[in-house]
Amino acid sequence: MSEALEPALPGWLDDLTTAVLEEACRRELKLATAESCTGGLLASLLTDVPGCSHAFERGFVTYTEEAKQELLGVPAQVLETDGAVSEACARAMADGAIAHSRADIAVAVTGFADESTEPDKPGGLVHFAAARRGGPTLHRKEEFGPRGRAAVRLECLRVGLELVREQMSRSGEPSS
């Protein structure tokens, strides 16, 4: 059970976090995060379960485009062509987190937690990616809608953890 975040978290999220961390520990996998719209919440969650937090290797909070480029190596061309809230950026963030860490699996989150100023990218649009060292990078796009910043961020935590879990279940598969 999480400690610092426990009063604020729904029980289902605490259960999912514990299950993901216990599986990572069992498989001796290290995890990393690359976060934008969640601002480090996923990293905080993954370090808050006693006895399992050693599965977390590091986190990158890359809220600006410059941070995405400098810390994760997201190509300027991706940001110029596709934007920071895109599949290409999420994949580059996850791949960059793998390249700049000792993690086996890295999850990336980039999106709009509330209203967007881009007409073709509505508020609540979030792109996720989960990279596995030596394996494929998974992507998921979610449109949570204008539910409010807190609600969207909670959903981001759920989806991010689900993608980590999916990558863990694929960890024995050959690279594609």
Secondary structure, 3 states (H helix, E strand, C coil): CCCCCHHHCCHHHHHHHHHHHHHHHHHCCCEEEEECCCCCHHHHHHCCCCCCHHHEEEEEECCCHHHHHHHHCCCHHHHHHCCCCCHHHHHHHHHHHHHCCCCCEEEEEEECCCCCCCCCCCCCEEEEEEEECCCCCEEEEEECCCCCHHHHHHHHHHHHHHHHHHHHHCCCCCCC
